[in-house]
Amino acid sequence: MGNALLQYATVFMLAIFVGIEIIAKVPSILHTPLMSGSNAIHGIILVGSMTILGAATTNAEEILGFLAVILAALNVVGGFVVTDRMLEMFKPKAKTPKAGSTSEVAK
């Protein structure tokens, strides 16, 4: 049992390092399409965690299922917040009038 846990931990750590290397090389222009795809995947994870929570029978399963639903929901909401902030960066800024100019016609 201890050897399997060590193998899982090793694969998890390697996945973290590979993920960081891959994400670091993605240009910022591709961030929004990748984030929308990631949001779709996290939505599927949320539905799956709700399904698992619905089939829970013991207290431990209910606690872990509830935690999975909360974390998946936070991940989906956080993804949409980040995507919204990225899209705000691409919107044109409103032009502000200069201090010395007047835009109103004198009466």
N, CA, C and O atoms as a GROMACS GRO file, in nm:
protein
  428
    1MET      N    1   0.082  -0.119   0.000
    1MET     CA    2   0.000   0.000   0.000
    1MET      C    3   0.086   0.126   0.000
    1MET      O    4   0.055   0.222  -0.070
    2GLY      N    5   0.194   0.126   0.076
    2GLY     CA    6   0.282   0.242   0.083
    2GLY      C    7   0.353   0.267  -0.049
    2GLY      O    8   0.377   0.382  -0.085
    3ASN      N    9   0.388   0.160  -0.121
    3ASN     CA   10   0.456   0.174  -0.248
    3ASN      C   11   0.363   0.237  -0.352
    3ASN      O   12   0.407   0.319  -0.432
    4ALA      N   13   0.236   0.200  -0.352
    4ALA     CA   14   0.140   0.257  -0.446
    4ALA      C   15   0.120   0.406  -0.418
    4ALA      O   16   0.110   0.487  -0.511
    5LEU      N   17   0.114   0.442  -0.291
    5LEU     CA   18   0.100   0.583  -0.255
    5LEU      C   19   0.220   0.664  -0.304
    5LEU      O   20   0.204   0.776  -0.352
    6LEU      N   21   0.338   0.609  -0.291
    6LEU     CA   22   0.460   0.676  -0.339
    6LEU      C   23   0.457   0.692  -0.491
    6LEU      O   24   0.498   0.795  -0.544
    7GLN      N   25   0.408   0.591  -0.560
    7GLN     CA   26   0.398   0.599  -0.706
    7GLN      C   27   0.296   0.706  -0.747
    7GLN      O   28   0.320   0.783  -0.839
    8TYR      N   29   0.183   0.710  -0.678
    8TYR     CA   30   0.081   0.812  -0.709
    8TYR      C   31   0.135   0.953  -0.681
    8TYR      O   32   0.112   1.045  -0.760
    9ALA      N   33   0.206   0.969  -0.572
    9ALA     CA   34   0.262   1.099  -0.538
    9ALA      C   35   0.367   1.141  -0.642
    9ALA      O   36   0.375   1.258  -0.678
   10THR      N   37   0.447   1.045  -0.690
   10THR     CA   38   0.547   1.075  -0.791
   10THR      C   39   0.482   1.119  -0.921
   10THR      O   40   0.525   1.217  -0.982
   11VAL      N   41   0.379   1.048  -0.964
   11VAL     CA   42   0.309   1.085  -1.087
   11VAL      C   43   0.243   1.222  -1.071
   11VAL      O   44   0.244   1.302  -1.164
   12PHE      N   45   0.186   1.249  -0.954
   12PHE     CA   46   0.122   1.378  -0.928
   12PHE      C   47   0.224   1.492  -0.936
   12PHE      O   48   0.196   1.596  -0.997
   13MET      N   49   0.340   1.473  -0.875
   13MET     CA   50   0.443   1.578  -0.879
   13MET      C   51   0.496   1.599  -1.020
   13MET      O   52   0.518   1.712  -1.062
   14LEU      N   53   0.516   1.491  -1.094
   14LEU     CA   54   0.560   1.505  -1.234
   14LEU      C   55   0.456   1.577  -1.317
   14LEU      O   56   0.490   1.658  -1.403
   15ALA      N   57   0.328   1.549  -1.293
   15ALA     CA   58   0.220   1.617  -1.366
   15ALA      C   59   0.220   1.766  -1.335
   15ALA      O   60   0.194   1.847  -1.423
   16ILE      N   61   0.249   1.802  -1.211
   16ILE     CA   62   0.256   1.944  -1.175
   16ILE      C   63   0.367   2.013  -1.252
   16ILE      O   64   0.346   2.120  -1.309
   17PHE      N   65   0.485   1.952  -1.255
   17PHE     CA   66   0.599   2.013  -1.326
   17PHE      C   67   0.574   2.022  -1.476
   17PHE      O   68   0.606   2.124  -1.538
   18VAL      N   69   0.518   1.918  -1.535
   18VAL     CA   70   0.488   1.921  -1.678
   18VAL      C   71   0.382   2.026  -1.707
   18VAL      O   72   0.393   2.100  -1.805
   19GLY      N   73   0.279   2.034  -1.624
   19GLY     CA   74   0.175   2.135  -1.643
   19GLY      C   75   0.227   2.277  -1.635
   19GLY      O   76   0.188   2.362  -1.715
   20ILE      N   77   0.316   2.302  -1.540
   20ILE     CA   78   0.375   2.436  -1.528
   20ILE      C   79   0.457   2.470  -1.651
   20ILE      O   80   0.450   2.582  -1.701
   21GLU      N   81   0.534   2.375  -1.700
   21GLU     CA   82   0.616   2.399  -1.819
   21GLU      C   83   0.530   2.424  -1.942
   21GLU      O   84   0.562   2.511  -2.023
   22ILE      N   85   0.422   2.350  -1.956
   22ILE     CA   86   0.335   2.368  -2.073
   22ILE      C   87   0.262   2.501  -2.066
   22ILE      O   88   0.258   2.574  -2.166
   23ILE      N   89   0.206   2.535  -1.951
   23ILE     CA   90   0.130   2.660  -1.937
   23ILE      C   91   0.221   2.781  -1.951
   23ILE      O   92   0.179   2.884  -2.005
   24ALA      N   93   0.343   2.771  -1.903
   24ALA     CA   94   0.435   2.886  -1.910
   24ALA      C   95   0.469   2.922  -2.054
   24ALA      O   96   0.504   3.037  -2.082
   25LYS      N   97   0.459   2.828  -2.145
   25LYS     CA   98   0.495   2.853  -2.284
   25LYS      C   99   0.376   2.895  -2.372
   25LYS      O  100   0.394   2.919  -2.491
   26VAL      N  101   0.257   2.903  -2.314
   26VAL     CA  102   0.139   2.942  -2.391
   26VAL      C  103   0.135   3.094  -2.403
   26VAL      O  104   0.142   3.164  -2.302
   27PRO      N  105   0.125   3.147  -2.526
   27PRO     CA  106   0.115   3.293  -2.539
   27PRO      C  107  -0.016   3.345  -2.482
   27PRO      O  108  -0.116   3.273  -2.477
   28SER      N  109  -0.015   3.469  -2.439
   28SER     CA  110  -0.133   3.526  -2.372
   28SER      C  111  -0.253   3.535  -2.466
   28SER      O  112  -0.366   3.534  -2.419
   29ILE      N  113  -0.232   3.543  -2.595
   29ILE     CA  114  -0.344   3.553  -2.689
   29ILE      C  115  -0.426   3.423  -2.691
   29ILE      O  116  -0.544   3.425  -2.724
   30LEU      N  117  -0.362   3.310  -2.657
   30LEU     CA  118  -0.433   3.182  -2.655
   30LEU      C  119  -0.495   3.150  -2.521
   30LEU      O  120  -0.559   3.046  -2.506
   31HIS      N  121  -0.477   3.237  -2.423
   31HIS     CA  122  -0.526   3.207  -2.289
   31HIS      C  123  -0.677   3.193  -2.284
   31HIS      O  124  -0.728   3.101  -2.222
   32THR      N  125  -0.749   3.283  -2.349
   32THR     CA  126  -0.895   3.281  -2.342
   32THR      C  127  -0.956   3.156  -2.406
   32THR      O  128  -1.044   3.096  -2.345
   33PRO      N  129  -0.912   3.113  -2.526
   33PRO     CA  130  -0.969   2.988  -2.579
   33PRO      C  131  -0.936   2.867  -2.492
   33PRO      O  132  -1.020   2.779  -2.475
   34LEU      N  133  -0.815   2.862  -2.438
   34LEU     CA  134  -0.779   2.750  -2.352
   34LEU      C  135  -0.860   2.753  -2.223
   34LEU      O  136  -0.898   2.648  -2.171
   35MET      N  137  -0.885   2.872  -2.171
   35MET     CA  138  -0.960   2.883  -2.046
   35MET      C  139  -1.105   2.843  -2.068
   35MET      O  140  -1.166   2.782  -1.979
   36SER      N  141  -1.162   2.875  -2.183
   36SER     CA  142  -1.301   2.835  -2.207
   36SER      C  143  -1.312   2.683  -2.219
   36SER      O  144  -1.410   2.624  -2.172
   37GLY      N  145  -1.213   2.619  -2.280
   37GLY     CA  146  -1.212   2.474  -2.285
   37GLY      C  147  -1.195   2.413  -2.147
   37GLY      O  148  -1.257   2.312  -2.114
   38SER      N  149  -1.112   2.476  -2.067
   38SER     CA  150  -1.091   2.430  -1.929
   38SER      C  151  -1.218   2.446  -1.846
   38SER      O  152  -1.249   2.360  -1.763
   39ASN      N  153  -1.292   2.554  -1.869
   39ASN     CA  154  -1.419   2.574  -1.798
   39ASN      C  155  -1.519   2.465  -1.834
   39ASN      O  156  -1.596   2.420  -1.748
   40ALA      N  157  -1.520   2.422  -1.959
   40ALA     CA  158  -1.611   2.314  -2.000
   40ALA      C  159  -1.574   2.184  -1.929
   40ALA      O  160  -1.662   2.110  -1.883
   41ILE      N  161  -1.446   2.155  -1.920
   41ILE     CA  162  -1.402   2.034  -1.850
   41ILE      C  163  -1.437   2.042  -1.702
   41ILE      O  164  -1.481   1.942  -1.644
   42HIS      N  165  -1.419   2.158  -1.641
   42HIS     CA  166  -1.452   2.173  -1.499
   42HIS      C  167  -1.602   2.162  -1.475
   42HIS      O  168  -1.645   2.116  -1.369
   43GLY      N  169  -1.682   2.204  -1.572
   43GLY     CA  170  -1.826   2.185  -1.561
   43GLY      C  171  -1.864   2.038  -1.559
   43GLY      O  172  -1.953   1.997  -1.484
   44ILE      N  173  -1.795   1.958  -1.641
   44ILE     CA  174  -1.819   1.814  -1.641
   44ILE      C  175  -1.777   1.753  -1.508
   44ILE      O  176  -1.844   1.664  -1.455
   45ILE      N  177  -1.666   1.802  -1.453
   45ILE     CA  178  -1.620   1.754  -1.322
   45ILE      C  179  -1.722   1.789  -1.214
   45ILE      O  180  -1.747   1.709  -1.124
   46LEU      N  181  -1.781   1.907  -1.223
   46LEU     CA  182  -1.883   1.947  -1.126
   46LEU      C  183  -2.005   1.854  -1.133
   46LEU      O  184  -2.057   1.812  -1.030
   47VAL      N  185  -2.050   1.823  -1.253
   47VAL     CA  186  -2.164   1.732  -1.268
   47VAL      C  187  -2.128   1.593  -1.214
   47VAL      O  188  -2.210   1.529  -1.148
   48GLY      N  189  -2.007   1.547  -1.242
   48GLY     CA  190  -1.964   1.418  -1.190
   48GLY      C  191  -1.956   1.414  -1.039
   48GLY      O  192  -1.995   1.316  -0.977
   49SER      N  193  -1.906   1.521  -0.980
   49SER     CA  194  -1.897   1.524  -0.833
   49SER      C  195  -2.035   1.531  -0.770
   49SER      O  196  -2.056   1.475  -0.662
   50MET      N  197  -2.132   1.598  -0.834
   50MET     CA  198  -2.268   1.598  -0.783
   50MET      C  199  -2.331   1.459  -0.794
   50MET      O  200  -2.408   1.419  -0.706
   51THR      N  201  -2.299   1.387  -0.900
   51THR     CA  202  -2.350   1.251  -0.917
   51THR      C  203  -2.294   1.160  -0.809
   51THR      O  204  -2.367   1.079  -0.751
   52ILE      N  205  -2.166   1.173  -0.783
   52ILE     CA  206  -2.103   1.091  -0.679
   52ILE      C  207  -2.161   1.125  -0.542
   52ILE      O  208  -2.187   1.036  -0.462
   53LEU      N  209  -2.183   1.255  -0.515
   53LEU     CA  210  -2.242   1.294  -0.388
   53LEU      C  211  -2.383   1.238  -0.374
   53LEU      O  212  -2.423   1.200  -0.264
   54GLY      N  213  -2.458   1.233  -0.482
   54GLY     CA  214  -2.593   1.178  -0.476
   54GLY      C  215  -2.596   1.029  -0.446
   54GLY      O  216  -2.694   0.979  -0.390
   55ALA      N  217  -2.489   0.958  -0.481
   55ALA     CA  218  -2.484   0.814  -0.457
   55ALA      C  219  -2.410   0.779  -0.328
   55ALA      O  220  -2.390   0.661  -0.299
   56ALA      N  221  -2.370   0.879  -0.250
   56ALA     CA  222  -2.294   0.855  -0.127
   56ALA      C  223  -2.384   0.788  -0.023
   56ALA      O  224  -2.501   0.822  -0.008
   57THR      N  225  -2.324   0.692   0.050
   57THR     CA  226  -2.402   0.621   0.152
   57THR      C  227  -2.344   0.640   0.292
   57THR      O  228  -2.419   0.640   0.389
   58THR      N  229  -2.214   0.656   0.305
   58THR     CA  230  -2.154   0.673   0.438
   58THR      C  231  -2.124   0.820   0.462
   58THR      O  232  -2.125   0.902   0.370
   59ASN      N  233  -2.097   0.852   0.588
   59ASN     CA  234  -2.065   0.991   0.622
   59ASN      C  235  -1.937   1.038   0.554
   59ASN      O  236  -1.929   1.152   0.509
   60ALA      N  237  -1.836   0.951   0.546
   60ALA     CA  238  -1.710   0.988   0.483
   60ALA      C  239  -1.731   1.018   0.334
   60ALA      O  240  -1.674   1.113   0.282
   61GLU      N  241  -1.813   0.938   0.266
   61GLU     CA  242  -1.842   0.962   0.125
   61GLU      C  243  -1.918   1.093   0.107
   61GLU      O  244  -1.892   1.168   0.012
   62GLU      N  245  -2.010   1.121   0.197
   62GLU     CA  246  -2.086   1.246   0.188
   62GLU      C  247  -1.995   1.368   0.209
   62GLU      O  248  -2.008   1.467   0.138
   63ILE      N  249  -1.905   1.360   0.306
   63ILE     CA  250  -1.813   1.471   0.332
   63ILE      C  251  -1.721   1.494   0.214
   63ILE      O  252  -1.702   1.607   0.170
   64LEU      N  253  -1.662   1.384   0.162
   64LEU     CA  254  -1.572   1.397   0.047
   64LEU      C  255  -1.647   1.443  -0.078
   64LEU      O  256  -1.594   1.522  -0.156
   65GLY      N  257  -1.769   1.395  -0.097
   65GLY     CA  258  -1.849   1.438  -0.211
   65GLY      C  259  -1.886   1.585  -0.202
   65GLY      O  260  -1.881   1.658  -0.302
   66PHE      N  261  -1.924   1.628  -0.082
   66PHE     CA  262  -1.958   1.770  -0.062
   66PHE      C  263  -1.836   1.857  -0.088
   66PHE      O  264  -1.846   1.962  -0.152
   67LEU      N  265  -1.721   1.814  -0.039
   67LEU     CA  266  -1.596   1.889  -0.062
   67LEU      C  267  -1.564   1.894  -0.211
   67LEU      O  268  -1.519   1.998  -0.261
   68ALA      N  269  -1.586   1.783  -0.281
   68ALA     CA  270  -1.560   1.780  -0.425
   68ALA      C  271  -1.653   1.876  -0.500
   68ALA      O  272  -1.609   1.944  -0.593
   69VAL      N  273  -1.779   1.882  -0.460
   69VAL     CA  274  -1.874   1.974  -0.524
   69VAL      C  275  -1.834   2.119  -0.500
   69VAL      O  276  -1.836   2.201  -0.592
   70ILE      N  277  -1.797   2.151  -0.377
   70ILE     CA  278  -1.757   2.288  -0.344
   70ILE      C  279  -1.633   2.329  -0.423
   70ILE      O  280  -1.630   2.436  -0.483
   71LEU      N  281  -1.532   2.243  -0.423
   71LEU     CA  282  -1.408   2.276  -0.495
   71LEU      C  283  -1.430   2.286  -0.646
   71LEU      O  284  -1.373   2.372  -0.711
   72ALA      N  285  -1.512   2.198  -0.702
   72ALA     CA  286  -1.541   2.203  -0.846
   72ALA      C  287  -1.618   2.330  -0.881
   72ALA      O  288  -1.592   2.393  -0.983
   73ALA      N  289  -1.713   2.368  -0.796
   73ALA     CA  290  -1.790   2.491  -0.821
   73ALA      C  291  -1.700   2.614  -0.813
   73ALA      O  292  -1.711   2.705  -0.895
   74LEU      N  293  -1.611   2.616  -0.715
   74LEU     CA  294  -1.517   2.728  -0.705
   74LEU      C  295  -1.425   2.734  -0.827
   74LEU      O  296  -1.391   2.843  -0.874
   75ASN      N  297  -1.386   2.619  -0.877
   75ASN     CA  298  -1.301   2.615  -0.994
   75ASN      C  299  -1.373   2.668  -1.118
   75ASN      O  300  -1.314   2.741  -1.198
   76VAL      N  301  -1.499   2.632  -1.135
   76VAL     CA  302  -1.577   2.681  -1.249
   76VAL      C  303  -1.596   2.833  -1.239
   76VAL      O  304  -1.573   2.905  -1.336
   77VAL      N  305  -1.638   2.880  -1.123
   77VAL     CA  306  -1.660   3.024  -1.105
   77VAL      C  307  -1.529   3.101  -1.123
   77VAL      O  308  -1.527   3.205  -1.190
   78GLY      N  309  -1.422   3.051  -1.064
   78GLY     CA  310  -1.292   3.117  -1.079
   78GLY      C  311  -1.247   3.121  -1.224
   78GLY      O  312  -1.188   3.220  -1.268
   79GLY      N  313  -1.273   3.015  -1.298
   79GLY     CA  314  -1.237   3.015  -1.440
   79GLY      C  315  -1.312   3.120  -1.519
   79GLY      O  316  -1.254   3.186  -1.605
   80PHE      N  317  -1.441   3.136  -1.490
   80PHE     CA  318  -1.518   3.238  -1.560
   80PHE      C  319  -1.474   3.379  -1.519
   80PHE      O  320  -1.476   3.470  -1.602
   81VAL      N  321  -1.435   3.397  -1.394
   81VAL     CA  322  -1.387   3.529  -1.350
   81VAL      C  323  -1.256   3.563  -1.421
   81VAL      O  324  -1.238   3.676  -1.467
   82VAL      N  325  -1.166   3.467  -1.430
   82VAL     CA  326  -1.039   3.491  -1.499
   82VAL      C  327  -1.063   3.519  -1.647
   82VAL      O  328  -1.000   3.608  -1.704
   83THR      N  329  -1.153   3.443  -1.709
   83THR     CA  330  -1.183   3.464  -1.851
   83THR      C  331  -1.243   3.603  -1.872
   83THR      O  332  -1.208   3.671  -1.969
   84ASP      N  333  -1.332   3.646  -1.784
   84ASP     CA  334  -1.392   3.779  -1.795
   84ASP      C  335  -1.286   3.887  -1.782
   84ASP      O  336  -1.288   3.986  -1.856
   85ARG      N  337  -1.195   3.870  -1.690
   85ARG     CA  338  -1.088   3.970  -1.673
   85ARG      C  339  -0.996   3.974  -1.795
   85ARG      O  340  -0.950   4.081  -1.834
   86MET      N  341  -0.971   3.857  -1.855
   86MET     CA  342  -0.888   3.855  -1.977
   86MET      C  343  -0.960   3.925  -2.092
   86MET      O  344  -0.897   3.999  -2.167
   87LEU      N  345  -1.090   3.902  -2.106
   87LEU     CA  346  -1.165   3.968  -2.213
   87LEU      C  347  -1.174   4.118  -2.193
   87LEU      O  348  -1.178   4.193  -2.290
   88GLU      N  349  -1.178   4.164  -2.068
   88GLU     CA  350  -1.179   4.308  -2.040
   88GLU      C  351  -1.051   4.375  -2.089
   88GLU      O  352  -1.052   4.492  -2.126
   89MET      N  353  -0.941   4.301  -2.089
   89MET     CA  354  -0.814   4.358  -2.135
   89MET      C  355  -0.817   4.390  -2.284
   89MET      O  356  -0.745   4.478  -2.329
   90PHE      N  357  -0.900   4.319  -2.362
   90PHE     CA  358  -0.903   4.338  -2.506
   90PHE      C  359  -1.006   4.440  -2.551
   90PHE      O  360  -1.010   4.473  -2.669
   91LYS      N  361  -1.089   4.491  -2.460
   91LYS     CA  362  -1.188   4.591  -2.496
   91LYS      C  363  -1.119   4.726  -2.511
   91LYS      O  364  -1.026   4.758  -2.437
   92PRO      N  365  -1.164   4.807  -2.607
   92PRO     CA  366  -1.104   4.940  -2.621
   92PRO      C  367  -1.140   5.028  -2.502
   92PRO      O  368  -1.251   5.022  -2.449
   93LYS      N  369  -1.046   5.109  -2.462
   93LYS     CA  370  -1.069   5.198  -2.348
   93LYS      C  371  -1.149   5.319  -2.395
   93LYS      O  372  -1.134   5.366  -2.508
   94ALA      N  373  -1.236   5.368  -2.306
   94ALA     CA  374  -1.316   5.487  -2.337
   94ALA      C  375  -1.226   5.610  -2.336
   94ALA      O  376  -1.139   5.625  -2.250
   95LYS      N  377  -1.249   5.695  -2.433
   95LYS     CA  378  -1.168   5.817  -2.441
   95LYS      C  379  -1.220   5.918  -2.341
   95LYS      O  380  -1.341   5.943  -2.334
   96THR      N  381  -1.130   5.977  -2.265
   96THR     CA  382  -1.169   6.079  -2.168
   96THR      C  383  -1.135   6.216  -2.225
   96THR      O  384  -1.030   6.233  -2.287
   97PRO      N  385  -1.223   6.313  -2.204
   97PRO     CA  386  -1.193   6.448  -2.257
   97PRO      C  387  -1.077   6.510  -2.181
   97PRO      O  388  -1.058   6.486  -2.062
   98LYS      N  389  -1.000   6.590  -2.253
   98LYS     CA  390  -0.887   6.657  -2.190
   98LYS      C  391  -0.935   6.770  -2.102
   98LYS      O  392  -1.045   6.822  -2.121
   99ALA      N  393  -0.854   6.807  -2.006
   99ALA     CA  394  -0.892   6.907  -1.906
   99ALA      C  395  -0.918   7.044  -1.968
   99ALA      O  396  -1.007   7.116  -1.924
  100GLY      N  397  -0.842   7.082  -2.069
  100GLY     CA  398  -0.853   7.215  -2.127
  100GLY      C  399  -0.964   7.229  -2.230
  100GLY      O  400  -1.005   7.341  -2.259
  101SER      N  401  -1.012   7.121  -2.285
  101SER     CA  402  -1.113   7.129  -2.391
  101SER      C  403  -1.253   7.118  -2.332
  101SER      O  404  -1.275   7.055  -2.228
  102THR      N  405  -1.347   7.183  -2.401
  102THR     CA  406  -1.486   7.174  -2.359
  102THR      C  407  -1.564   7.106  -2.472
  102THR      O  408  -1.548   7.139  -2.589
  103SER      N  409  -1.647   7.011  -2.433
  103SER     CA  410  -1.723   6.941  -2.534
  103SER      C  411  -1.862   7.002  -2.553
  103SER      O  412  -1.932   6.969  -2.649
  104GLU      N  413  -1.903   7.090  -2.461
  104GLU     CA  414  -2.034   7.150  -2.473
  104GLU      C  415  -2.025   7.278  -2.554
  104GLU      O  416  -1.924   7.349  -2.552
  105VAL      N  417  -2.132   7.307  -2.626
  105VAL     CA  418  -2.138   7.431  -2.705
  105VAL      C  419  -2.181   7.543  -2.612
  105VAL      O  420  -2.275   7.528  -2.535
  106ALA      N  421  -2.111   7.658  -2.621
  106ALA     CA  422  -2.144   7.773  -2.536
  106ALA      C  423  -2.279   7.830  -2.578
  106ALA      O  424  -2.308   7.843  -2.697
  107LYS      N  425  -2.361   7.864  -2.480
  107LYS     CA  426  -2.495   7.916  -2.508
  107LYS      C  427  -2.495   8.064  -2.514
  107LYS      O  428  -2.599   8.124  -2.537
   0.00000   0.00000   0.00000
